[in-house]
Every structure is written in structure tokens, then in C-alpha cells.
Amino acid sequence: MKRRVPSKEVKAAALQRLRERGVTLEDIAEIVYELQLPYNKDLTMELCLESVNKVLEKREVQHALLVGIELDVLAEKGLLTEPLQSLVESDEGLFGIDETMALGSVFGYGSIAVTTFGYLDKDKVGIIKKLDTKNGKGVHTFLDDLVAGIAASAAGRIAHRLRDVQEMVEEIEEQMTEDNVV
């Protein structure tokens, strides 16, 4: 009988794989902080870390991490068949599957997350720059994009929540004004 894997186990495995590859949640939260601070002067690292954690609760993100990191590790050990081995190991620019996997999880956080992912994929900030296979050690063809996707999603989540709060405040102020006028 096939084993049904509990969500809790999947999440723990995904977080463990991130740690094993040298990525902390704080590394990702720092990127989110840098991205969102110009738009939210009251932003805290705690809020960014909370948003990263919320994104990592999504099964789709967890599954992408497990698959992507596994492919990176196998490529690092030379265990993929050709031509896939060379494509992943060299982080071939036209390969695109790494970006496609990461982008899939970003769509749930709106166009802000999608455009932010594009920015992070191009400019490679923070831990993403360290993971970039073309410039660093090891194979992180999938991981750098997956981390960019998580950061972009967390930033998009914060941006949408900030707008929600602003609109609630405006509604309350309008109601108070109407109540005082009547």
C-alpha cells in the first residue's frame, strides 16, 4: 500500500532541505524587508518572517522545494542523465524549468509577486546572489529561483495586507466622519 505523507512531514522536510542547503528563513525575510520597506516604513523583520512562514505553509511551495532541491543535489553528485545533467549543472539560461517551477507558486500572490519575482530573478539580491550557480559554488539551479519565489510571494502578501489595512482605516475614518456629521 502506498504511504500517505502527512502535510506536517512534508513541511518539516522542505524546511530541513532549505537549512541543509544553507538557506535560513531569516535570509529570505531580509529580502522581503528590503523589497517592502520603501512602501511601508513601519515594516518589521518579524512581519517579514511571519509572511515567509505563511508562504512556506503552502503545499505547492513545499513540493517545489523538495523537487527542486533534490534535482540540484543529484546534479551536484553527477547523478542525472545527459543532457539534463549538463543543463542543470550549468544553469543553462534557456533551460527555464527552474523559473517555471518557482513562478508557479508566485501566481497566488498577485501581479506584485510576479513582477517582484522577475526583478529578483534578474538582480539576484541577498541569499539568492550567493546561491546563483553561475557565480557560486555547488549547484543551486532550482534553489535560487525557489527562494526568489518565496521572497516575492511573501512581499506580495505584505503589500496586499497593507492595502487591506489602509482601506479599513479609511472606512473607519469615513464612518466616524459621517457619525459626527449626523
C-alpha positions as CSV (number, residue, x, y, z in Angstrom):
1,M,0.0,0.0,0.0
2,K,1.3,3.5,-0.9
3,R,2.0,5.6,2.1
4,R,0.1,8.9,2.5
5,V,2.5,11.6,3.6
6,P,1.2,14.0,6.3
7,S,1.4,17.7,5.5
8,K,3.4,18.3,8.7
9,E,6.1,15.8,7.5
10,V,6.3,17.5,4.1
11,K,6.7,20.9,5.6
12,A,9.4,19.7,8.0
13,A,11.3,18.1,5.2
14,A,11.1,21.2,3.0
15,L,12.4,23.4,5.8
16,Q,15.1,20.8,6.6
17,R,16.3,20.8,3.0
18,L,16.5,24.6,3.0
19,R,18.7,24.5,6.1
20,E,20.9,21.8,4.6
21,R,21.4,24.0,1.6
22,G,22.4,27.0,3.7
23,V,19.2,29.0,3.5
24,T,17.5,30.3,6.6
25,L,14.1,31.8,6.8
26,E,15.7,35.0,8.1
27,D,17.8,35.1,4.8
28,I,14.5,35.2,2.9
29,A,12.8,37.6,5.3
30,E,15.7,40.0,4.8
31,I,15.0,40.1,1.1
32,V,11.3,40.7,1.8
33,Y,12.2,43.5,4.2
34,E,14.4,45.2,1.6
35,L,11.7,44.9,-1.0
36,Q,8.8,46.2,1.1
37,L,10.5,48.9,3.3
38,P,10.2,51.7,0.7
39,Y,6.4,51.2,0.8
40,N,5.9,50.5,4.5
41,K,8.0,52.5,6.9
42,D,6.5,50.6,9.9
43,L,7.6,47.2,8.5
44,T,9.5,44.9,10.9
45,M,11.6,41.8,10.3
46,E,9.1,39.9,12.4
47,L,6.3,40.7,10.0
48,C,8.5,39.7,7.0
49,L,9.5,36.4,8.8
50,E,5.8,35.7,9.5
51,S,5.0,36.3,5.8
52,V,7.7,33.9,4.7
53,N,6.4,31.3,7.1
54,K,2.9,31.7,5.7
55,V,4.1,31.2,2.2
56,L,6.0,28.1,3.3
57,E,2.8,26.6,4.6
58,K,1.6,26.2,1.0
59,R,1.9,22.6,-0.1
60,E,2.7,23.7,-3.7
61,V,5.7,25.7,-2.3
62,Q,6.8,22.7,-0.2
63,H,6.6,20.3,-3.1
64,A,8.5,22.6,-5.4
65,L,11.3,23.0,-2.8
66,L,11.6,19.2,-2.4
67,V,11.7,18.5,-6.1
68,G,14.0,21.4,-7.0
69,I,16.5,20.8,-4.2
70,E,16.6,17.1,-5.0
71,L,17.4,17.9,-8.6
72,D,20.1,20.3,-7.5
73,V,21.6,17.7,-5.2
74,L,21.5,15.0,-7.8
75,A,23.2,17.3,-10.4
76,E,25.9,18.2,-7.8
77,K,26.6,14.5,-7.4
78,G,26.6,14.0,-11.2
79,L,23.6,11.5,-11.0
80,L,21.3,13.0,-13.6
81,T,21.3,11.6,-17.1
82,E,22.5,13.7,-20.0
83,P,21.7,16.1,-21.3
84,L,19.7,17.0,-18.1
85,Q,22.9,16.7,-16.0
86,S,24.7,19.4,-18.1
87,L,21.6,21.6,-18.3
88,V,21.1,21.7,-14.5
89,E,24.7,21.7,-13.6
90,S,25.5,24.7,-15.8
91,D,22.2,26.5,-15.0
92,E,21.7,26.8,-18.8
93,G,20.0,30.1,-19.5
94,L,17.4,28.7,-21.9
95,F,16.5,25.8,-19.6
96,G,13.7,27.8,-17.8
97,I,12.2,24.9,-15.9
98,D,13.7,26.3,-12.7
99,E,12.0,29.6,-13.2
100,T,8.7,27.9,-14.2
101,M,8.6,25.9,-11.0
102,A,9.2,28.9,-8.9
103,L,6.8,31.1,-10.8
104,G,4.0,28.6,-10.4
105,S,3.8,29.3,-6.7
106,V,4.0,33.0,-7.1
107,F,0.8,33.5,-9.0
108,G,-1.3,33.1,-5.9
109,Y,0.1,36.4,-4.5
110,G,-0.9,38.7,-7.4
111,S,0.9,40.7,-10.1
112,I,3.1,42.4,-7.5
113,A,4.6,39.0,-6.6
114,V,5.0,38.1,-10.3
115,T,6.9,41.2,-11.2
116,T,8.9,41.1,-8.0
117,F,9.9,37.5,-8.9
118,G,11.1,38.8,-12.3
119,Y,13.2,41.5,-10.5
120,L,14.7,39.0,-8.1
121,D,15.5,36.5,-10.9
122,K,17.4,39.2,-12.8
123,D,19.1,41.2,-10.0
124,K,19.7,38.3,-7.6
125,V,19.8,40.0,-4.2
126,G,20.8,38.7,-0.7
127,I,21.0,34.9,-0.4
128,I,19.8,34.5,-4.0
129,K,23.0,36.0,-5.2
130,K,25.0,33.6,-3.0
131,L,23.0,30.6,-4.4
132,D,23.4,31.6,-8.0
133,T,25.0,28.6,-9.6
134,K,26.7,30.6,-12.3
135,N,28.7,32.7,-9.7
136,G,28.8,30.5,-6.6
137,K,29.8,27.0,-5.5
138,G,27.6,24.0,-5.8
139,V,24.5,23.5,-7.9
140,H,21.5,25.7,-6.9
141,T,19.9,26.0,-10.3
142,F,16.4,25.4,-8.8
143,L,17.0,26.7,-5.3
144,D,17.9,30.3,-6.2
145,D,14.7,30.7,-8.2
146,L,12.6,28.9,-5.5
147,V,14.0,31.3,-2.8
148,A,13.2,34.2,-5.1
149,G,9.7,32.9,-5.5
150,I,9.2,32.6,-1.7
151,A,10.5,36.1,-1.2
152,A,8.4,37.5,-4.0
153,S,5.3,35.8,-2.6
154,A,5.9,37.0,0.9
155,A,6.5,40.5,-0.3
156,G,3.3,40.4,-2.4
157,R,1.4,39.1,0.6
158,I,2.6,42.0,2.8
159,A,1.7,44.5,0.0
160,H,-1.8,43.2,-0.2
161,R,-2.3,43.1,3.5
162,L,-1.0,46.7,3.8
163,R,-3.6,47.8,1.3
164,D,-6.3,46.0,3.2
165,V,-5.3,47.7,6.4
166,Q,-5.2,51.1,4.7
167,E,-8.7,50.6,3.3
168,M,-10.1,49.5,6.7
169,V,-8.7,52.7,8.3
170,E,-10.2,54.8,5.5
171,E,-13.6,53.1,6.0
172,I,-13.5,53.7,9.8
173,E,-12.5,57.3,9.3
174,E,-15.4,57.8,6.9
175,Q,-17.8,56.2,9.3
176,M,-16.6,58.4,12.1
177,T,-17.0,61.5,10.0
178,E,-20.5,60.5,9.0
179,D,-21.4,59.8,12.6
180,N,-20.1,63.2,13.7
181,V,-22.0,65.0,10.9
182,V,-25.4,63.4,11.7
